[in-house]
Amino acid sequence: MSDDSAPIPQPGILDIAPYLPGKSGAAGSNSVKLSANESPLGASPKAVEAFRAAAEQLEIYPEGTSRLLRTALAEVHGLDADLIVCGNGSDDLLHLIAQCYLGAGDEAVMNRYGFSVYPIITKAAGASIVMVDEVDYTADVDLLLAAVTPRTKIVWLANPNNPTGTYLSDAEVRRLHAGLRPDILLVIDNAYAEYVTAEDFAVGQALVAETKNVVMVRTFSKMGLAAARIGWLFGSPELVDVINRVRGPFNVNLPGQLAAAAATRDVEFTARLKAHNAQWRDWITEELDSNHIHVVPSQGNFVMLLFPDAEHARMAFTALMERGLIVREIGPSYGIDHGLRISIGSEQAMRGVVGIIKALVKTA
Ligand SMILES: *Cc1c(COP(=O)(O)O)cnc(C)c1O
């Protein structure tokens, strides 16, 4: 061994392009963050109260299986609590799924503009990611199925998808599942399920219950609890057993468990967020969709704007930034360099965005 040898990471790790989070304003600035799909109405007051109450028990390890939270989720969503696993954000669970079901020589399939965490966790597990073309910024079932090879072990599907906001109907998701070998795991990431208004959409839970190779992953992050880091999955008894063997024994902190359980039961707050989002998502879409800008119809709590070219997108990004409205550039993470992703914020923020972009279009 030469003296300059050093620890070497596992194959694939150095091929990972690090995740790029949405930009935040400078500390103490008045800027409005519309770059990370956070709640514009804060958190459920009941969740905040539960989080505070947890401060009295900080010296005690949390209950390791998040039982209180699983019980609340089971009640509200009509599920078996034994088939739920909670995580430190859904990222925690997505990582565990990749670690448990992917290895060297395996492939995972995803649509090209699917969530940027999937390539990271696939490569971290030593497997390769297969990127599949989309049609109109929407996952295409036939193209996904055509990309499956004997090496395929996982299909990652964000539904609705981030950053595009597009979705697959229940019928299309079922057609995708029906075309997969039974040894391929279909991961349905329903991070934005609470915001969907399309009537032909369904969350993945029925398919999980009817089959053996589907898992549904959900999060509280887009519903007002991003800082608490709580995600959950619903899967087959076999998958739940596998994930529970590998996850950290206390992977969800106590304040997070209690806050998420309270948020789950606060269905009135969830409904209020959904209504606010639908109103302003419709409004910004109608106001800005034009000859100049295409607003891709969204089922999430954000919209993707497509400008004529990267320069126009950059100009809009800068103009918004100068007025304290921070949106997401999706060139760097997703290669959509003529696009911007804008989270649905307060009425004031939405009116600000629309006013600034319309003024730009007029002078362009
Ligand atoms: C935000 C997001 C997540 C991650 O959520 P966390 O629970 O905060 O880790 C997962 N999937 C998609 C598609 C997302 O947009």
The ligand as a Tripos MOL2 file, in Angstrom:
@<TRIPOS>MOLECULE
LIG
   15    15     1     0     0
SMALL
NO_CHARGES

@<TRIPOS>ATOM
      1 C1        -40.9460   16.7280   -1.6930 C.3       1 LIG1
      2 C2        -40.9770   15.3650   -2.2860 C.ar      1 LIG1
      3 C3        -40.5860   14.2310   -1.5640 C.ar      1 LIG1
      4 C4        -39.7750   14.3460   -0.2930 C.3       1 LIG1
      5 O1        -40.4660   14.5840    0.7850 O.3       1 LIG1
      6 P1        -39.8320   14.5330    2.2460 P.3       1 LIG1
      7 O2        -40.8990   13.8020    2.9720 O.co2     1 LIG1
      8 O3        -39.6760   15.9510    2.6450 O.co2     1 LIG1
      9 O4        -38.5490   13.7710    2.2530 O.co2     1 LIG1
     10 C5        -40.7520   12.9890   -2.1220 C.ar      1 LIG1
     11 N1        -41.2180   12.8550   -3.3710 N.ar      1 LIG1
     12 C6        -41.5650   13.9050   -4.1170 C.ar      1 LIG1
     13 C7        -42.0740   13.6890   -5.4930 C.3       1 LIG1
     14 C8        -41.4460   15.1960   -3.6050 C.ar      1 LIG1
     15 O5        -41.7430   16.2530   -4.3600 O.3       1 LIG1
@<TRIPOS>BOND
     1     1     2 1
     2     2     3 ar
     3     2    14 ar
     4     3     4 1
     5     3    10 ar
     6     4     5 1
     7     5     6 1
     8     6     7 2
     9     6     8 1
    10     6     9 1
    11    10    11 ar
    12    11    12 ar
    13    12    13 1
    14    12    14 ar
    15    14    15 1
@<TRIPOS>SUBSTRUCTURE
     1 LIG1         1 GROUP 0 **** ****
